[in-house]
């Protein structure tokens, strides 16, 4: 393997050089390199029938301090790798924010948006740059490939299910990427499973109906779609339950009211009000099940462009022509005190009876994504009760900078409380 050197260009910026490749930093001011960062996957996947081109503006927003709140307490950097002919053959981003980084035993940053030709030297160069940049900022490990943002987008490496189309903003990767990560020394921190359930061909386990009957024998429970309810009101109910249900998840921070309203604004154009359900006990919200139409069924032909014309095309196909036949089950949560009582079964029966198995339904399948293997209860529920089939798996890898340090996989949910804000500031 070639040993990389550091050089400086006429602007004084450092970049990494090996005998075969050169690594260049991407900035928003350099339109050419930013374009290469966006265009590389379009070239790598051009003959792949399953890959769906993401929206360019969505990727750019991750690295825009005006749009990504994590820049308030963190940093990010991007690189592209060129071969001797000046052709872009790889890309990566590295990033960290203090609140997430210091929620782990060792300060942990991230790398993501990795794409490359099948060459370990290119991959190592990209990983080395990320590791060194993070180490210089006090990090002791890096997770990858992950997002500089929420876990529901661009998180994990696809390792199973290459023959299926990805969900919206769920990553799709080439099969050889797995070897590139593992040969470098990344280790499996956790897996994220995606399950599919065919609405008209599959059925739920009879146990679901038994659990619902037992649940409803206690007065006070009910399930309902959001109907015409104001989306900001929906978002606030969601936030309240979310902060209870995810309060002990490692690396997950409480959601603010503004974040919930921003989520409502983002989803407003595509919301199908028959796909968002809440559970109530004595009229108090205790759980949510949020599903949306999967936009990847519609955006593949846009080649990353999402101006006004393509937005109108998408809305026409989504709302008028109803061309989207797949549902993306985005997020599901139940307040801790109501878990294990059968509320999840109540959701399934309510949605089946009130919409999915009625003449009004236009969808054919539901995909349940991002179910971590650190959450065995949720995996069992989807497999045994809903009877959904696992057909994709993504892996979140971790690389410890101290190669002598013992590696441990992600603990199961609830075993590691969030650090106090004062502790995080003290470490930072």
Secondary structure, 3 states (H helix, E strand, C coil): CCCCEEEECCCCCEEEECCCCEEEEECCCCHHHHHHHHHHHHHHCCCCCCCCCCCHHHHHHHCCCCCCHHHHHEEEEEEEEECCCCCEEEEEEEEEEHHHHCCCCCCEEEEEEEEECCCHHHHHHHHHHHHHHHHCCCCCEEEECCCCCCCCCCCCEEEECCCCCCCCCCCCCCCCHHHHHHHHCCEEEEEEEEEEEECCCCCCCHHHHHHHHHHHCCCCEEEEECCCCCHHHHHHHHHHHHHHHCCCCCCCCCCCHHHHHHHHHHHHHHCCHHHEEEEEECCEEEEEEEEEECCHHHHHHHCCCCCHHHHHHHHHHHHHCCCCCEEEEEEEEECHHHCCCCHHHHHHHHHHHHHHCCCCCCCCEEEEEEEECCCHHHHHHHHHHCCCEEEEEEEEEEEECCCCCCCCCCCCCCCCCCCCHHHHHHHC
